[in-house]
Structure formats: C-alpha cells, structure tokens
Amino acid sequence: MHVRSPTDAEVLARLERVIDPETGISIIELGLVHGIFREEDRLRICMTMTTPACPAGTTIIEAVHCALAPLLPAGTAMQVELCRSPVWTPEHATPAARARLDQGR
C-alpha cells in the first residue's frame, strides 16, 4: 500500500499550530517559514528565526518536527534548515501578527 506524501497545504496547516513561545504567534503568521521542499524521501523546511541567536530556536525546531512527523510516510526523513537570508523583520509577518507584535511594545 502506497502512503502519499502530505500536500503543501497540509504541511502549512500543521505548521500554523507551531507557536513561537516568545511572541505567542504561529511561525506561519510571523513569516518564519520560507519554503517546503521535497527531495526523494525527505521533506525539508527552510525557515528563519526572529533573531539570529533566538533562544527559542531549538524549541521551535522540535515543535516543527513534532507537528509534521504524523503526516510523513514511513521512511521519510525531515530536515529543518535555518536560513540566514532573508533576515526576519516584522514586515514578514501577516498584518494581524504585526498588530499583535505592536501591542506587546
């Protein structure tokens, strides 16, 4: 029996549940995810953090793995790649997320 790979929409829906613990906002709303790539038997997520030395980085990466693991067919590896470019700025966030960030100031 062939188990299909998740669609980009399914991956994004799962990633929407991953919350940046410092802001309380999802990594999708913050604009941290830059790409979803499939390579053979591997799913690669390219993302950035709100700061290069984000103290919650490890926690966020673990949460991404936990969110996506149930979607992946057996034998599919997953890699979260931290991209250094583009550097995150509030302009990457959705308007609603920017408004929440502004409220926190």
C-alpha positions, -999 to +999 in steps of 0.1 A: +000+000+000+014+034-010+011+062+015+010+096-001+032+125+009+014+154+025+005+184+004+019+219+010-015+229+023-014+200+049+022+209+059+012+246+063-019+237+083+003+218+108+029+245+109+002+270+117-001+252+151+036+258+159+037+288+182+068+310+188+070+308+226+083+344+229+056+361+209+027+336+212+022+339+175+024+310+150+055+306+129+034+309+097+018+342+108+052+355+117+065+347+083+093+324+095+088+296+070+103+304+036+099+271+018+088+235+017+109+212-004+106+175-013+138+157-022+135+119-028+125+105+007+130+138+025+109+168+035+129+199+040+115+230+057+135+262+052+128+288+079+144+316+098+140+328+134+130+363+146+167+369+156+199+350+146+205+339+182+169+332+190+168+315+224+136+296+215+151+282+182+157+247+195+122+246+209+106+258+177+126+233+156+115+204+179+079+216+176+081+216+138+093+180+139+065+170+163+039+188+142+049+172+109+060+137+119+025+122+119+020+134+083+050+117+069+051+083+053+074+057+069+109+062+058+106+099+050+132+120+067+126+155+078+150+184+079+145+219+093+171+241+077+177+275+093+181+301+065+202+332+073+186+351+044+163+368+043+168+382+078+134+383+096+118+417+100+082+424+112+073+431+076+074+393+070+045+388+094+009+390+085-009+423+093-027+406+122+006+393+136+022+428+132-006+443+151-002+418+180+036+425+180+029+462+182+006+457+211+034+440+230+056+470+229 
